[in-house]
């Protein structure tokens, strides 16, 4: 029997959508009233974590996509496949993201020495709420508030082996070597987030 959520409002665009609510599949069937905007779901209230929730839309998410280099006009808001957390990764529901002079503006203009694979989603250092964790991630859970550092050390070179990751010879960056935070969701290695209080 579907159970009504009595304390969590849902926006109008959720009607008829299927998604993941902290790992549990939901379907918003109808509104009990437009004023209260409460939906009917197929799972219990146990999916909420610390009073916060993250609903992962099935199929598509919004992202600012770069398909060619140039000025701000080359950035386009598009529907893209929803990101997912792979093994050792988290999926972040993005609430904010930095605009970095080098790793956003120079890359967008095509003047950065590292060439990105187009289409690309920029955005280093995103922050938000953990929506999903992949296998092997046990230090975060859905609902955790985190900021994600974009620097990804290889953990294999001579510097990384000496715990000197800042000088990593094979470092990569979120938003440069892989899609970044100019999106509703971004997947990131589980070693990158820093918990926010």
C-alpha positions as CSV (number, residue, x, y, z in Angstrom):
1,X,0.0,0.0,0.0
2,X,1.5,3.4,-1.0
3,X,2.4,5.5,2.0
4,X,2.0,9.3,2.0
5,X,4.9,11.5,2.9
6,X,3.5,14.0,5.4
7,X,6.4,16.4,5.9
8,X,8.4,16.7,2.6
9,X,7.1,18.9,-0.2
10,X,7.8,17.9,-3.8
11,X,8.1,20.4,-6.7
12,X,5.5,20.2,-9.5
13,X,8.1,18.7,-12.0
14,X,8.3,15.5,-9.9
15,X,4.7,14.4,-10.9
16,X,4.9,11.2,-12.9
17,X,8.7,11.0,-12.5
18,X,10.6,7.9,-11.4
19,X,13.8,8.3,-9.5
20,X,15.9,7.2,-6.6
21,X,15.3,8.6,-3.1
22,X,18.3,7.7,-1.1
23,X,18.5,4.3,-2.8
24,X,14.8,3.5,-2.9
25,X,12.8,3.7,-6.1
26,X,9.9,6.1,-5.9
27,X,7.1,7.2,-8.3
28,X,5.1,10.3,-7.5
29,X,1.6,9.3,-8.4
30,X,-0.4,12.4,-7.5
31,X,-0.6,15.4,-5.3
32,X,-2.8,15.2,-2.2
33,X,-3.3,18.9,-2.5
34,X,-1.6,21.6,-4.6
35,X,-1.2,23.8,-1.5
36,X,0.7,21.2,0.5
37,X,2.4,19.7,-2.6
38,X,2.8,16.3,-0.9
39,X,3.2,13.2,-3.1
40,X,2.3,9.6,-2.7
41,X,5.3,7.2,-2.8
42,X,5.7,3.4,-2.9
43,X,8.4,3.3,-0.1
44,X,8.5,4.2,3.5
45,X,9.8,7.3,5.2
46,X,13.0,5.4,6.2
47,X,14.7,6.7,3.0
48,X,15.3,10.1,4.6
49,X,18.7,10.8,6.1
50,X,19.1,13.6,8.8
51,X,16.1,15.4,7.4
52,X,17.7,15.8,4.0
53,X,17.0,13.9,0.8
54,X,18.4,13.5,-2.7
55,X,16.2,12.4,-5.5
56,X,18.1,11.2,-8.6
57,X,16.0,11.6,-11.7
58,X,15.9,8.5,-13.9
59,X,17.5,8.9,-17.2
60,X,18.3,12.6,-17.7
61,X,19.9,15.5,-15.8
62,X,20.6,19.1,-16.7
63,X,24.2,20.1,-17.4
64,X,26.1,23.0,-19.0
65,X,27.7,21.3,-22.0
66,X,30.8,22.5,-24.0
67,X,30.8,21.2,-27.5
68,X,33.2,23.7,-29.0
69,X,35.8,26.2,-27.7
70,X,35.1,29.9,-27.5
71,X,33.4,32.6,-25.4
72,X,30.5,32.1,-22.9
73,X,28.1,31.6,-25.9
74,X,29.5,28.1,-26.4
75,X,28.1,26.9,-23.1
76,X,24.6,25.3,-23.5
77,X,22.2,24.0,-21.0
78,X,21.2,20.4,-22.1
79,X,19.7,17.2,-21.0
80,X,22.4,14.5,-20.6
81,X,22.3,11.0,-19.1
82,X,22.2,11.2,-15.3
83,X,25.6,10.5,-13.8
84,X,26.0,7.4,-11.6
85,X,28.5,6.5,-8.9
86,X,30.9,3.8,-10.0
87,X,33.0,1.6,-7.8
88,X,34.9,3.7,-5.2
89,X,32.9,6.9,-6.2
90,X,30.2,9.1,-4.8
91,X,27.4,10.8,-6.7
92,X,27.0,14.4,-5.7
93,X,23.9,16.5,-6.0
94,X,25.5,19.8,-6.9
95,X,24.5,22.8,-4.9
96,X,27.4,25.1,-5.9
97,X,30.6,25.0,-8.0
98,X,33.5,27.3,-8.4
99,X,34.3,29.2,-11.6
100,X,38.0,28.8,-11.9
101,X,40.0,31.3,-14.1
102,X,42.3,28.6,-15.5
103,X,40.3,25.3,-15.3
104,X,37.1,26.8,-16.5
105,X,37.7,30.0,-18.5
106,X,41.0,29.1,-20.2
107,X,39.8,25.5,-20.9
108,X,36.5,26.9,-22.4
109,X,38.5,29.1,-24.8
110,X,40.6,26.1,-25.9
111,X,43.8,27.7,-24.7
112,X,44.7,25.2,-21.9
113,X,47.7,22.9,-22.7
114,X,45.7,19.8,-21.7
115,X,43.0,19.2,-24.3
116,X,39.6,18.1,-23.1
117,X,37.5,15.5,-24.9
118,X,34.3,17.2,-26.3
119,X,31.5,17.2,-25.4
120,X,32.6,18.2,-21.9
121,X,31.1,19.5,-18.7
122,X,33.4,22.0,-16.8
123,X,33.3,22.8,-13.1
124,X,35.9,22.2,-10.5
125,X,35.4,22.0,-6.7
126,X,31.6,21.3,-6.5
127,X,29.8,21.1,-3.2
128,X,26.4,19.7,-2.3
129,X,24.8,16.5,-0.9
130,X,25.9,12.9,-1.4
131,X,23.1,11.3,-3.4
132,X,24.6,7.9,-3.9
133,X,27.7,5.9,-2.9
134,X,29.4,3.3,-5.0
135,X,30.8,-0.1,-3.9
136,X,33.8,0.3,-1.6
137,X,32.8,3.7,-0.3
138,X,32.2,3.5,3.5
139,X,33.2,6.9,4.8
140,X,30.2,8.7,3.3
141,X,26.5,8.1,3.0
142,X,23.5,9.6,1.2
143,X,22.6,12.9,2.8
144,X,26.1,13.9,3.8
145,X,27.0,17.5,3.0
146,X,30.4,17.7,1.3
147,X,32.8,19.8,-0.8
148,X,34.7,18.0,-3.5
149,X,38.4,18.8,-4.1
150,X,39.0,18.5,-7.9
151,X,42.6,17.3,-7.7
152,X,42.9,13.5,-8.3
153,X,46.3,12.0,-7.4
154,X,47.4,8.8,-9.1
155,X,48.5,7.3,-5.8
156,X,51.1,5.2,-7.7
157,X,54.0,7.6,-8.7
158,X,57.1,8.1,-6.6
159,X,55.7,11.3,-5.1
160,X,52.3,9.7,-4.2
161,X,54.2,6.7,-2.6
162,X,55.9,9.3,-0.3
163,X,52.6,10.9,0.6
164,X,53.5,13.9,-1.5
165,X,50.3,13.9,-3.7
166,X,50.6,17.6,-4.4
167,X,53.5,16.8,-6.7
168,X,51.8,13.8,-8.4
169,X,53.3,13.2,-11.8
170,X,50.0,11.8,-13.2
171,X,47.4,14.0,-11.5
172,X,44.0,14.5,-13.1
173,X,41.2,17.0,-12.3
174,X,37.4,16.8,-12.0
175,X,36.1,19.2,-14.6
176,X,39.2,18.8,-16.8
177,X,40.0,15.1,-17.4
178,X,36.4,14.0,-16.5
179,X,33.1,15.8,-16.4
180,X,32.8,18.4,-13.6
181,X,30.2,20.1,-11.5
182,X,28.3,22.3,-14.1
183,X,25.5,19.8,-13.8
184,X,22.8,18.7,-11.4
185,X,24.9,15.6,-10.5
186,X,28.6,14.7,-10.7
187,X,30.3,11.4,-10.0
188,X,33.7,11.8,-8.1
189,X,36.2,9.5,-6.5
190,X,35.3,8.8,-2.9
191,X,38.7,10.0,-1.8
192,X,38.0,13.6,-2.9
193,X,35.0,14.8,-0.7
194,X,35.5,16.8,2.5
195,X,32.6,16.6,5.0
196,X,30.9,19.9,5.8
197,X,29.4,20.5,9.2
